[in-house]
Amino acid sequence: MPTILWPLFLCGGTITCSMLAVHPLWLWIHLSSKLKRNYLRVVFKRYAKLVGQLAGKKLLAWAETKLKSFEVCCRLRADEYLACQTLSLLLSAVAALMLGGKWAFALCLLGLILPRLYLKMSLKRWKAAFYLQFPFAIDLLSLAVNSGTGLQSALEEVAENMPSGPLRDELWRAMGHIYLGGSFQEALEDFSQRSGIEEVKSFVTALIQAQQLGTKIEGVLNILVNNMRERRSQEAEERSQLLPLKMLVPMLLFIFPALLILLFAPFIVSGYLLF
C-alpha cells in the first residue's frame, strides 16, 4: 500500500469506529421516553431473574417475608427486591471508592438499607393518603345507609364516588373479594388488616359486631362519625398548639438576626467612623 494512503486509511477507520461507538448513544437519545422506560424495565427484569437464580430459595423466602408488610404500596417480587438491594450496594461501593476509604462502611451500609427505607417511606405516604380519605368515606357511607341503602350497596357507592387513591383501591379489592364468593365479614377484616390503621380496625370491628348482634347500622355509623369528627377536631387543636413552637426555629434563625443587624448596624458604623 502506498505511504500516502496510510493517513487516509487511519482517518477513515477512526471515523468509522467513532460512528459505530456513538450510534447506540444517538439511538438512545432519540428514543421516546416510553420506549426508554420499557427498555430499562426489560433490562431490570432480566437482571432480577439472574439475581433470583443466584440467590437461592432461602434468600428469596427471606425477601418475601420482608415484602409482606409493604404489599399494599409495593408490587416488587422477591427477586426484584434483591436486585434493587444489590444495585444500591454496588452504587454505594462505587461512591465509596470515589470519596475515599473512610466513607466506605457508612456508604455500603446506607446502600444496603436504602431500598427498605424507601419502602417504609412509601408505606408511610400510603397510610397518610388512606387516613386523609377515610373520614370522607365514612360520611358518604353514613349518608348512603341513612337513606335506606344496604351496607354492601352503600360500600359500592362509596367506592364509585371516592377520588382515586389507596382507599378507593382497597374498597374495590374488598368488593372483588365479595364478588368472587367470599363472605362480607372476611372482606372487611382483610380491608382493615391491609390498612394497618387503628381507626379503620376499630370501625370494621364495630360494623361486624353490629351485624352479628342485629344492631341498627345507622345508629352505629352515626356514633362512629361523631367520634371521628371529635377526634379530628382534637388533632387540629393539638397541631394548632404546636405552631408557636414550630415558628420559634425560623424566627431564631432568620428573623431575629436580621432585626439585630438593622438595630445595631448604624451604631457600629457610626462608632467605626468616629474612632
ChimeraX attribute file (.defattr): number of C-alpha atoms within 10 A of each C-alpha:
attribute: neighborCount
match mode: 1-to-1
recipient: residues
	/A:1	5
	/A:2	5
	/A:3	7
	/A:4	8
	/A:5	10
	/A:6	11
	/A:7	10
	/A:8	11
	/A:9	10
	/A:10	11
	/A:11	11
	/A:12	12
	/A:13	12
	/A:14	12
	/A:15	11
	/A:16	12
	/A:17	11
	/A:18	11
	/A:19	12
	/A:20	11
	/A:21	11
	/A:22	11
	/A:23	12
	/A:24	10
	/A:25	11
	/A:26	11
	/A:27	10
	/A:28	12
	/A:29	11
	/A:30	9
	/A:31	11
	/A:32	10
	/A:33	11
	/A:34	9
	/A:35	11
	/A:36	14
	/A:37	11
	/A:38	11
	/A:39	12
	/A:40	12
	/A:41	12
	/A:42	12
	/A:43	12
	/A:44	15
	/A:45	15
	/A:46	14
	/A:47	17
	/A:48	21
	/A:49	17
	/A:50	14
	/A:51	20
	/A:52	20
	/A:53	12
	/A:54	11
	/A:55	14
	/A:56	11
	/A:57	11
	/A:58	9
	/A:59	15
	/A:60	20
	/A:61	13
	/A:62	11
	/A:63	17
	/A:64	18
	/A:65	12
	/A:66	14
	/A:67	19
	/A:68	10
	/A:69	15
	/A:70	19
	/A:71	15
	/A:72	18
	/A:73	16
	/A:74	13
	/A:75	11
	/A:76	14
	/A:77	16
	/A:78	22
	/A:79	25
	/A:80	22
	/A:81	22
	/A:82	22
	/A:83	22
	/A:84	22
	/A:85	18
	/A:86	17
	/A:87	16
	/A:88	21
	/A:89	21
	/A:90	15
	/A:91	15
	/A:92	23
	/A:93	21
	/A:94	15
	/A:95	15
	/A:96	18
	/A:97	14
	/A:98	11
	/A:99	12
	/A:100	10
	/A:101	11
	/A:102	10
	/A:103	15
	/A:104	18
	/A:105	13
	/A:106	14
	/A:107	20
	/A:108	20
	/A:109	14
	/A:110	15
	/A:111	21
	/A:112	19
	/A:113	13
	/A:114	17
	/A:115	19
	/A:116	17
	/A:117	12
	/A:118	11
	/A:119	17
	/A:120	15
	/A:121	12
	/A:122	16
	/A:123	18
	/A:124	14
	/A:125	13
	/A:126	19
	/A:127	19
	/A:128	14
	/A:129	14
	/A:130	20
	/A:131	17
	/A:132	12
	/A:133	18
	/A:134	18
	/A:135	17
	/A:136	14
	/A:137	20
	/A:138	19
	/A:139	19
	/A:140	19
	/A:141	25
	/A:142	24
	/A:143	17
	/A:144	19
	/A:145	20
	/A:146	16
	/A:147	11
	/A:148	10
	/A:149	15
	/A:150	13
	/A:151	18
	/A:152	14
	/A:153	14
	/A:154	20
	/A:155	23
	/A:156	16
	/A:157	16
	/A:158	23
	/A:159	22
	/A:160	13
	/A:161	12
	/A:162	17
	/A:163	13
	/A:164	11
	/A:165	12
	/A:166	18
	/A:167	23
	/A:168	20
	/A:169	16
	/A:170	19
	/A:171	20
	/A:172	17
	/A:173	16
	/A:174	24
	/A:175	21
	/A:176	13
	/A:177	17
	/A:178	17
	/A:179	11
	/A:180	8
	/A:181	8
	/A:182	13
	/A:183	12
	/A:184	16
	/A:185	18
	/A:186	14
	/A:187	18
	/A:188	23
	/A:189	16
	/A:190	16
	/A:191	21
	/A:192	21
	/A:193	14
	/A:194	16
	/A:195	19
	/A:196	13
	/A:197	14
	/A:198	11
	/A:199	15
	/A:200	21
	/A:201	19
	/A:202	13
	/A:203	18
	/A:204	19
	/A:205	16
	/A:206	16
	/A:207	20
	/A:208	18
	/A:209	14
	/A:210	17
	/A:211	14
	/A:212	10
	/A:213	8
	/A:214	9
	/A:215	12
	/A:216	11
	/A:217	20
	/A:218	19
	/A:219	14
	/A:220	16
	/A:221	22
	/A:222	16
	/A:223	12
	/A:224	21
	/A:225	19
	/A:226	12
	/A:227	12
	/A:228	18
	/A:229	14
	/A:230	12
	/A:231	12
	/A:232	13
	/A:233	12
	/A:234	12
	/A:235	12
	/A:236	12
	/A:237	11
	/A:238	11
	/A:239	11
	/A:240	11
	/A:241	11
	/A:242	11
	/A:243	10
	/A:244	10
	/A:245	10
	/A:246	10
	/A:247	10
	/A:248	11
	/A:249	11
	/A:250	11
	/A:251	12
	/A:252	11
	/A:253	10
	/A:254	10
	/A:255	12
	/A:256	12
	/A:257	12
	/A:258	12
	/A:259	11
	/A:260	10
	/A:261	11
	/A:262	11
	/A:263	11
	/A:264	10
	/A:265	12
	/A:266	11
	/A:267	11
	/A:268	12
	/A:269	10
	/A:270	10
	/A:271	10
	/A:272	9
	/A:273	8
	/A:274	7
	/A:275	5
